[in-house]
Amino acid sequence: MIGVVFVHYRIPEKRLQEHFEWNLSEYQKQETRVYVVADKEYKVPRVAKCLVYPEPMDIFSLAKTKNHGIRAAIADGCDPIIVTDVDVCFSQEAFAACAR
């Protein structure tokens, strides 16, 4: 199963919705599990899991939050794991290249 990890931390919810508008069909074509690391619980499509980062951060750490998602993807047996950003819109070719 392909894993996709991105962070949606203290960003307007509209950006999360846009991410799935742009990419959901590609995720559904492949056997993909998406891990959204967030500061609070968000409703996400069936292909995704929202992982609330477990501790508050005075200073935001992108490394800590992304690693939290990567660990979950590894634990679920994902291979490969694509680490991206919430504002990325994959083309079919780009997603296929990342998955390879």
Residue, then its C-alpha position, 0 to 999 in steps of 0.5 A: m500500500i502506498g502511504v502519503v503523509f502531509v501536515h495540516y497544522r494550524i492552517p485553514e480547513k479550506r486548504l485541507q479540503e482543497h488537497f483532497e479535491w485535487n488528489l482524491s481521485e488519484y489516491q483512490k486509483q492506487e491502493t493509497r492510505v493518506y496520513v494527515v498530521a494535524d493540531k486537531e481532529y478533521k473529517v477526512p475521506r475514507v482513504a485517509k487518517c487524521l493523526v492529531y499530534p499528541e503534544p502542544m508545540d510552542i515552536f512548530s516543528l515540521a520534522k516532528t509532525k511529519n515523522h509522526g505521520i511517517r511512523a504511522a505509515i510504517a506501522d501500517g505497512c505502507d511502502p513506499i511512503i510519499v511525504t508531501d505538503v498540503d498544498v500539493c496537487f499531484s498530476q497522474e505522472a507525478f504521483a506515479a513517479c513518486a509511487r515508483 
